[in-house]
């Protein structure tokens, strides 16, 4: 992505943090229960967004 310049996303982290919706706690609980997550397994986070 160097063709777009190093400063393309400079300063955007604050807005991402401020305006990104928070996942509902019931969704997190569902995923923990559905996949029997206990914090000891390996987990792959495949981000598909910003």
N, C-alpha and C positions, 0 to 999 in steps of 0.2 A: 504493500500500500504506500510505499514511499513516494509514488508518483503524485499523491494528493498533498504531500507536505506534512512535516512532523507535527504541526500545530493544529491539525484538522479537528481533533476532539479535545483540544486543550480547554479546560474550564467547564467541560460538560459533566464531569462526575458529580458535582454538587446538584445539578438539575436532575440527573438520573436518580440520585439518592432521594431527592425531595419529592419527585413526582411519580416514581415507579410504584405501582400498586403493591401492597403487602399481601402475601399469600394468607388466606384465612387459616386459622389454627385447626379447624376441623379437616381441612385438606391435608395438613401436615400429619395430624393424627391418623387419618385414613391411610396415608402412604406408609407410615410407620407400622401400622397393624397389618396392612395388605402384604408387605414384603418382609415382615418380621424383623424390622431393623432394631438393632440394639447398640449400635455404635462400634461394633467390633468387626463388621464386614467391610470389604472394599466397596466403594461406591463411585460410579462414573457420572459426573454431572455434564450432560451434553447440552450446553447452552445454545439456544437458537435465536437469541435476541441481540439486543445492543451490546 
